[in-house]
Amino acid sequence: MESTPKKAPRSKFPALLVVALALVALVFVIWRVDSAPSTNDAYASADTIDVVPEVSGRIVELAVTDNQAVKQGDLLFRIDPRPYEANLAKAEASLAALDKQIMLTQRSVDAQQFGADSVNATVEKARAAAKQASDTLRRTEPLLREGFVSAEEVDRARTAQRAAEADLNAVLL
């Protein structure tokens, strides 16, 4: 019989190592899939807040970046102030014109008040003159009967009294 050389027995270690590595890889893949599931039919939800300005205008500066966290009171953007500055200047000019108009109206009221005061003084003067003329006539008429004054003086007093009454009536119109 011929003798054949005996082959050294093969070690099972490399095969077991490959199987063990495959099992470790399989466990790792299952763990990854289980911890981070995926789907084609997914919906994402997030808290969103609509930002509505109190004034409208063109934005000239954006002070935040996308997805930046902000707090209440933080500056988000700057609006072009030129239209508002122009409207403010226009309103201030209108206010100044109205102030001038008020001043002119006040002067007119003051002038009318002065005129009314002047008319009141003229009326009082005419009343005083009419009273004085009436008093003079009342005093001179009895003196005519006694002969202390002439008829001409009484006529002058009567004429002065009528003229003073006419002046008073003219002023009261």
Secondary structure, DSSP 8 states (H G I E B T S, - for coil): -----------SHHHHHHHHHHHHHHHHHHHHHHHS---SS------------SS---EEEE-S-TT----TT---EEE--HHHHHHHHHHHHHHHHHHHHHHHHHHHHHHHHHHHHHHHHHHHHHHHHHHHHHHHHHHHHHHHHHTSS-HHHHHHHHHHHHHHHHHHHHHH-
